[in-house]
Amino acid sequence: MTSTDPTSSTPDLTASAKAPKPQPAAAPQEVAAQAVAAAHPALTTQAKPRNTAAVLGIVGVVILAVLALLVVGYLLIGLGPDAFALGGIMALIPLAIVFFGVRWIDRWEPEPRLAVVFAFLWGAAVAVIIALVVGAGVDPLIAALSQGDEFTYQFVGAAIQAPLVEESAKGLGLLVIFFAARKYFDGPVDGIVYAAWIAGGFAFTENILYFGGQLLDSGSIADSSVGEIFLIRGIMSPFAHIMFTSATGIALGFAARFKNPLVAIGLFLVGLIPAMFLHALWNGSLFFVSDFYGYYAIVQFPLFIMGVLLVLFLRRQESKLTHDRLSEYAAVGWFSQDEIPSLSTPGGRRQALAKAAQSGKRKAMKQYIHDATRLAFARQRIITGRGGIGAQADEAALLGAIVESRQKLVG
């Protein structure tokens, strides 16, 4: 059996093979006791390991930011400074609507900002580049198949090629986040959130292109065609791309509940089917529907309402999961059973934050709720066999954070 003593791993060539290595004299008993009892916290605290995942995430964001600059250059060259600037300002309005919508969805267990920024840049840059490059590559093929028929050429490009390529490009970003940040990908709601940021980024760049292009064609921002395209894309359908890509995100969210990460590949391909279908339904309808606004009212708007109801249902499931997992910790003394409803229901959280604000401790209560929620999801990863992605370490750290947060609340 090999020795675990580091002092015995290298032979002492200056001593006899049989002679033991000299050891320091034993400290007096009272000195040894004092050394243990009065050790300085700065010396006994274990050094934190370097967060390699965070470093890689920052590198990824920097690379995507560089690609985003290339997309900006492409738009500037194609549209010109004036149309690019005006189109960008117009595109900020639907982006703001998306921002507040996604913030509402992500309120229960917010995703890391680094992952959110990565998702947005993937949609705004990488997915756009993929769509442009593949589109340019297959355009001659579509033209050849159309045999000069303009209707066929436009329809195949918009209703077939665009859904296939764009949803695959956006979905690829979801797959990257799933494997690179699995500990932050806990279920369908997380899938919707990441899908929404990717799709929101893609729609932002696409809107600049559409709005700027229409400004160039009309020659004036006051033209009715500019107002109509802004109404359709900016006001009536800011969540269109999000609805499409969320189908893929939900599928990957269910994949996150399996221990084997390779399940994600299969469910990813399954999720692409409804994503592409919804995208094709939106684009293709423009070729056959004479009354777009009537079609929007009886088809697209009900689909949007169904999407909102689905999000509400999934958020309710997250609330139940939080309640069940925190109840397990309460059973062994980490929480009071009476505080579980306040930590695991929207109404309870609002009431707790309001009461804490009266004593100037709203920030401490918000942190306590945040830590408790993360603890519940870490526990969920452990009991579903996904503890190997850092759940045990997260649990230990969060239990310490819970104690600290509680001390700030009652101190």
C-alpha positions as CSV (number, residue, x, y, z in Angstrom):
1,M,0.0,0.0,0.0
2,T,1.4,3.4,-1.0
3,S,1.8,6.1,1.7
4,T,-0.3,9.2,1.6
5,D,2.3,11.2,3.5
6,P,3.8,13.7,1.2
7,T,7.1,13.7,3.2
8,S,7.6,10.0,2.4
9,S,7.0,10.2,-1.4
10,T,10.6,11.2,-2.1
11,P,13.6,9.2,-0.6
12,D,16.0,11.0,1.7
13,L,19.4,10.2,0.0
14,T,21.4,11.7,2.9
15,A,20.0,9.4,5.6
16,S,20.2,5.7,6.4
17,A,17.5,3.7,4.7
18,K,16.5,2.3,8.2
19,A,16.7,5.6,10.1
20,P,13.4,7.5,10.6
21,K,13.2,11.0,9.3
22,P,13.6,13.5,12.2
23,Q,10.3,15.2,13.3
24,P,9.8,18.6,15.0
25,A,9.5,18.5,18.8
26,A,5.9,18.2,20.1
27,A,4.3,21.4,21.2
28,P,3.2,21.8,24.8
29,Q,-0.4,20.7,25.4
30,E,-1.6,24.2,26.2
31,V,0.1,25.6,23.0
32,A,-1.5,23.0,20.8
33,A,-4.9,23.6,22.4
34,Q,-4.5,27.4,21.8
35,A,-3.5,26.8,18.2
36,V,-6.7,25.0,17.5
37,A,-9.0,27.3,19.5
38,A,-7.6,30.6,18.4
39,A,-6.8,29.9,14.7
40,H,-7.5,33.0,12.6
41,P,-10.4,32.6,10.2
42,A,-8.4,34.0,7.4
43,L,-6.0,31.1,7.7
44,T,-8.5,28.3,8.2
45,T,-10.8,29.3,5.4
46,Q,-10.3,27.0,2.4
47,A,-9.3,28.7,-0.8
48,K,-12.1,28.8,-3.3
49,P,-11.5,26.9,-6.5
50,R,-11.3,28.9,-9.7
51,N,-14.6,29.1,-11.5
52,T,-13.6,27.7,-14.9
53,A,-17.1,27.7,-16.1
54,A,-17.5,31.5,-15.5
55,V,-14.2,32.2,-17.3
56,L,-15.3,30.2,-20.3
57,G,-18.6,32.0,-20.2
58,I,-16.9,35.4,-20.3
59,V,-14.7,34.2,-23.2
60,G,-17.8,33.0,-25.0
61,V,-19.6,36.3,-24.5
62,V,-16.5,38.3,-25.8
63,I,-16.4,36.1,-28.9
64,L,-20.1,36.6,-29.5
65,A,-19.7,40.4,-29.0
66,V,-17.1,40.5,-31.7
67,L,-19.4,38.6,-34.0
68,A,-22.2,41.1,-33.2
69,L,-19.9,43.9,-34.3
70,L,-19.5,42.1,-37.6
71,V,-23.3,42.0,-38.0
72,V,-23.5,45.7,-37.1
73,G,-21.0,46.4,-39.9
74,Y,-23.0,44.3,-42.3
75,L,-26.2,46.2,-41.5
76,L,-24.4,49.6,-41.8
77,I,-23.1,48.7,-45.2
78,G,-26.4,47.4,-46.4
79,L,-28.7,50.0,-45.0
80,G,-26.5,53.1,-44.6
81,P,-26.0,55.1,-41.3
82,D,-29.4,56.9,-41.4
83,A,-31.6,53.9,-42.1
84,F,-29.6,51.7,-39.7
85,A,-29.9,54.3,-36.9
86,L,-33.7,54.8,-37.4
87,G,-34.3,51.1,-37.8
88,G,-32.3,50.4,-34.6
89,I,-34.4,52.9,-32.6
90,M,-37.6,51.4,-33.9
91,A,-36.4,47.9,-33.1
92,L,-35.7,48.9,-29.5
93,I,-39.4,49.2,-28.8
94,P,-40.3,45.5,-29.4
95,L,-37.1,44.6,-27.7
96,A,-38.2,46.5,-24.6
97,I,-41.6,44.6,-24.7
98,V,-39.7,41.3,-24.9
99,F,-37.4,42.4,-22.1
100,F,-40.2,43.0,-19.6
101,G,-42.0,39.9,-20.7
102,V,-39.1,37.6,-20.1
103,R,-38.3,39.3,-16.8
104,W,-41.8,38.4,-15.7
105,I,-41.3,34.8,-16.8
106,D,-37.9,34.6,-15.1
107,R,-38.9,36.1,-11.7
108,W,-39.2,32.9,-9.8
109,E,-35.7,31.6,-10.2
110,P,-33.7,34.1,-12.3
111,E,-31.1,32.8,-14.6
112,P,-27.4,33.9,-14.4
113,R,-26.8,37.2,-16.2
114,L,-23.8,35.8,-18.0
115,A,-25.9,33.0,-19.5
116,V,-28.7,35.5,-20.4
117,V,-26.2,37.8,-22.2
118,F,-24.7,34.8,-24.0
119,A,-28.2,33.8,-25.2
120,F,-29.1,37.3,-26.4
121,L,-25.8,37.7,-28.3
122,W,-26.2,34.2,-29.9
123,G,-29.5,35.2,-31.3
124,A,-28.5,38.7,-32.4
125,A,-25.2,37.6,-34.0
126,V,-24.5,33.9,-34.4
127,A,-28.0,32.8,-35.5
128,V,-28.2,35.8,-37.8
129,I,-24.9,34.9,-39.4
130,I,-25.9,31.3,-39.9
131,A,-29.2,32.3,-41.4
132,L,-27.5,34.7,-43.8
133,V,-24.7,32.3,-44.9
134,V,-27.0,29.3,-45.4
135,G,-29.6,31.5,-47.0
136,A,-27.1,32.8,-49.5
137,G,-25.9,29.2,-50.2
138,V,-29.3,27.7,-50.9
139,D,-30.8,30.7,-52.7
140,P,-29.5,29.6,-56.1
141,L,-31.0,26.1,-55.5
142,I,-34.4,27.7,-54.6
143,A,-34.2,29.9,-57.7
144,A,-33.5,26.8,-59.9
145,L,-36.4,24.8,-58.4
146,S,-38.7,27.8,-58.9
147,Q,-38.0,27.9,-62.6
148,G,-38.6,31.7,-62.7
149,D,-41.9,31.5,-60.8
150,E,-41.6,34.5,-58.4
151,F,-44.5,33.2,-56.1
152,T,-42.8,29.8,-55.7
153,Y,-39.4,31.4,-55.1
154,Q,-40.7,33.7,-52.4
155,F,-42.9,31.1,-50.7
156,V,-40.2,28.4,-50.5
157,G,-37.7,31.0,-49.1
158,A,-40.1,32.4,-46.5
159,A,-42.2,29.4,-45.5
160,I,-39.7,26.5,-45.8
161,Q,-36.1,27.7,-45.9
162,A,-36.4,30.4,-43.3
163,P,-38.1,28.2,-40.6
164,L,-35.8,25.3,-41.1
165,V,-32.6,27.4,-41.0
166,E,-33.5,30.0,-38.5
167,E,-35.0,27.6,-35.9
168,S,-32.0,25.3,-36.2
169,A,-29.6,28.2,-35.7
170,K,-31.5,29.5,-32.7
171,G,-31.9,26.0,-31.3
172,L,-28.2,25.3,-31.6
173,G,-27.6,28.2,-29.2
174,L,-30.1,26.5,-26.7
175,L,-28.2,23.3,-27.1
176,V,-24.9,25.0,-26.3
177,I,-26.3,26.6,-23.2
178,F,-27.8,23.3,-22.1
179,F,-24.5,21.5,-22.1
180,A,-22.3,24.4,-21.0
181,A,-24.6,25.5,-18.1
182,R,-26.5,22.4,-17.1
183,K,-26.7,23.4,-13.5
184,Y,-28.7,26.4,-14.5
185,F,-31.0,24.5,-16.9
186,D,-33.5,23.0,-14.5
187,G,-36.8,22.7,-16.4
188,P,-39.2,24.0,-19.1
189,V,-39.4,27.5,-17.7
190,D,-35.6,27.8,-18.0
191,G,-35.8,26.6,-21.5
192,I,-38.4,29.2,-22.3
193,V,-36.3,31.9,-20.8
194,Y,-33.1,31.1,-22.7
195,A,-35.2,30.6,-25.9
196,A,-36.8,34.0,-25.4
197,W,-33.5,35.7,-25.0
198,I,-32.1,34.0,-28.1
199,A,-35.2,34.7,-30.2
200,G,-35.4,38.2,-28.8
201,G,-31.8,38.9,-30.0
202,F,-32.6,37.4,-33.4
203,A,-35.8,39.4,-33.8
204,F,-33.9,42.6,-32.8
205,T,-31.4,42.3,-35.6
206,E,-34.0,41.1,-38.0
207,N,-36.2,44.1,-37.1
208,I,-33.4,46.5,-37.8
209,L,-33.0,44.9,-41.2
210,Y,-36.8,45.1,-42.0
211,F,-37.4,48.5,-40.6
212,G,-34.3,50.0,-42.2
213,G,-35.0,48.3,-45.5
214,Q,-38.6,49.7,-45.5
215,L,-37.3,53.2,-44.7
216,L,-35.0,52.9,-47.7
217,D,-37.8,51.7,-50.0
218,S,-40.3,54.4,-48.9
219,G,-37.8,57.2,-48.5
220,S,-39.6,58.6,-45.5
221,I,-40.4,57.5,-41.9
222,A,-43.8,59.1,-42.3
223,D,-44.8,56.7,-45.1
224,S,-47.7,54.4,-44.3
225,S,-45.8,51.3,-45.3
226,V,-43.2,52.0,-42.5
227,G,-46.0,52.4,-40.0
228,E,-47.6,49.2,-41.1
229,I,-44.5,47.1,-40.9
230,F,-43.7,48.6,-37.4
231,L,-47.3,47.8,-36.3
232,I,-47.1,44.2,-37.4
233,R,-43.6,43.3,-36.3
234,G,-43.1,45.7,-33.4
235,I,-46.5,45.9,-31.7
236,M,-48.6,42.9,-32.8
237,S,-45.9,40.2,-32.9
238,P,-42.9,41.1,-30.7
239,F,-43.2,37.6,-29.2
240,A,-43.5,35.7,-32.5
241,H,-39.9,34.4,-32.7
242,I,-40.1,33.7,-28.9
243,M,-43.2,31.5,-29.4
244,F,-41.4,29.5,-32.2
245,T,-38.1,28.9,-30.4
246,S,-39.8,28.3,-27.0
247,A,-41.0,25.0,-28.4
248,T,-37.4,23.9,-28.6
249,G,-36.6,25.4,-25.2
250,I,-39.5,23.5,-23.5
251,A,-38.3,20.2,-25.0
252,L,-34.7,20.8,-23.7
253,G,-36.3,21.8,-20.3
254,F,-37.8,18.4,-20.0
255,A,-34.5,16.9,-21.1
256,A,-32.9,18.6,-18.2
257,R,-34.8,16.3,-15.8
258,F,-33.0,13.2,-17.1
259,K,-29.7,12.1,-15.7
260,N,-28.3,11.2,-19.1
261,P,-27.5,14.4,-21.0
262,L,-27.7,12.7,-24.3
263,V,-31.4,12.6,-24.0
264,A,-31.3,16.3,-24.9
265,I,-30.2,15.5,-28.4
266,G,-33.3,13.5,-29.1
267,L,-35.7,15.9,-27.4
268,F,-34.0,18.8,-29.1
269,L,-34.8,17.4,-32.5
270,V,-38.4,16.7,-31.3
271,G,-38.7,20.3,-30.1
272,L,-37.5,21.7,-33.5
273,I,-40.6,20.2,-35.2
274,P,-43.3,22.4,-33.6
275,A,-40.8,25.4,-33.7
276,M,-40.4,25.1,-37.4
277,F,-44.1,24.4,-37.9
278,L,-45.2,27.6,-36.0
279,H,-42.6,29.6,-37.9
280,A,-43.8,28.3,-41.2
281,L,-47.5,28.9,-40.3
282,W,-46.7,32.5,-39.5
283,N,-44.6,33.2,-42.6
284,G,-46.7,31.0,-45.0
285,S,-50.0,32.6,-44.1
286,L,-48.9,35.9,-45.7
287,F,-49.1,34.2,-49.1
288,F,-52.6,32.8,-48.8
289,V,-54.5,35.1,-46.4
290,S,-56.2,38.1,-47.8
291,D,-57.2,39.6,-44.5
292,F,-54.0,39.4,-42.3
293,Y,-55.6,41.1,-39.3
294,G,-58.5,38.7,-39.3
295,Y,-56.1,35.8,-39.5
296,Y,-54.1,37.2,-36.7
297,A,-57.2,37.6,-34.5
298,I,-58.5,34.0,-35.0
299,V,-55.2,32.1,-35.2
300,Q,-52.0,33.9,-34.0
301,F,-53.5,35.7,-31.0
302,P,-55.2,32.6,-29.6
303,L,-51.8,30.8,-30.0
304,F,-50.2,33.6,-28.0
305,I,-52.8,33.3,-25.2
306,M,-52.2,29.6,-25.1
307,G,-48.5,30.3,-24.7
308,V,-49.2,32.6,-21.8
309,L,-51.4,30.0,-20.1
310,L,-48.7,27.4,-20.6
311,V,-46.1,29.7,-18.9
312,L,-48.5,30.3,-16.0
313,F,-48.9,26.5,-15.6
314,L,-45.2,25.8,-15.7
315,R,-44.5,28.6,-13.2
316,R,-47.1,27.0,-10.9
317,Q,-45.2,23.8,-11.1
318,E,-42.0,25.6,-10.1
319,S,-43.8,27.0,-7.1
320,K,-44.9,23.5,-6.1
321,L,-41.4,22.1,-6.6
322,T,-40.0,24.9,-4.3
323,H,-42.6,24.1,-1.6
324,D,-41.9,20.3,-1.7
325,R,-38.1,20.6,-1.6
326,L,-38.0,23.3,1.1
327,S,-40.5,21.3,3.2
328,E,-37.9,18.5,3.2
329,Y,-35.3,20.9,4.7
330,A,-37.9,22.2,7.2
331,A,-38.4,18.6,8.4
332,V,-34.8,18.4,9.4
333,G,-34.6,21.8,11.0
334,W,-33.1,24.2,8.3
335,F,-36.4,26.2,8.1
336,S,-39.4,26.7,10.2
337,Q,-42.4,24.9,8.6
338,D,-44.5,28.1,9.0
339,E,-42.3,30.1,6.7
340,I,-42.4,27.6,3.8
341,P,-45.7,29.1,2.3
342,S,-44.1,32.5,2.3
343,L,-41.0,31.2,0.5
344,S,-42.8,29.1,-2.1
345,T,-45.9,31.1,-3.2
346,P,-46.0,34.4,-5.2
347,G,-48.4,35.9,-2.7
348,G,-46.4,34.8,0.3
349,R,-43.2,36.3,-1.2
350,R,-44.9,39.6,-1.9
351,Q,-46.2,39.8,1.7
352,A,-42.8,38.8,3.2
353,L,-41.0,41.5,1.1
354,A,-43.6,44.1,2.1
355,K,-43.3,43.4,5.8
356,A,-39.5,43.3,5.6
357,A,-39.5,46.7,3.8
358,Q,-41.3,48.2,6.9
359,S,-38.2,47.4,9.0
360,G,-35.7,48.4,6.2
361,K,-34.8,44.8,5.5
362,R,-36.3,44.2,2.1
363,K,-32.9,43.5,0.5
364,A,-32.1,40.9,3.1
365,M,-35.5,39.2,2.6
366,K,-35.1,39.2,-1.1
367,Q,-31.7,37.5,-0.8
368,Y,-33.1,35.0,1.7
369,I,-35.9,34.1,-0.8
370,H,-33.4,33.9,-3.6
371,D,-31.1,31.6,-1.7
372,A,-34.0,29.4,-0.6
373,T,-35.3,29.0,-4.2
374,R,-31.8,28.1,-5.5
375,L,-31.5,25.6,-2.6
376,A,-34.8,24.0,-3.6
377,F,-33.6,23.5,-7.2
378,A,-30.2,22.2,-6.1
379,R,-32.1,19.6,-4.0
380,Q,-34.2,18.7,-7.0
381,R,-31.0,18.0,-9.1
382,I,-29.7,15.8,-6.3
383,I,-32.8,13.6,-5.9
384,T,-33.2,13.3,-9.7
385,G,-29.7,11.9,-10.1
386,R,-28.2,15.1,-11.5
387,G,-26.0,15.8,-8.5
388,G,-22.9,15.2,-10.5
389,I,-23.2,18.7,-12.1
390,G,-22.3,20.5,-8.8
391,A,-25.5,20.2,-6.9
392,Q,-23.9,18.9,-3.7
393,A,-21.5,21.8,-3.6
394,D,-24.3,24.2,-4.3
395,E,-26.4,22.7,-1.5
396,A,-23.6,23.1,1.0
397,A,-22.9,26.7,0.0
398,L,-26.6,27.6,-0.1
399,L,-27.2,26.2,3.4
400,G,-24.5,28.4,4.7
401,A,-26.0,31.4,2.8
402,I,-29.4,30.6,4.3
403,V,-28.0,30.8,7.8
404,E,-26.2,34.1,7.0
405,S,-29.3,35.6,5.4
406,R,-31.5,34.6,8.3
407,Q,-29.0,36.3,10.7
408,K,-29.3,39.5,8.7
409,L,-33.0,39.4,8.9
410,V,-33.3,38.8,12.6
411,G,-30.2,40.7,13.7
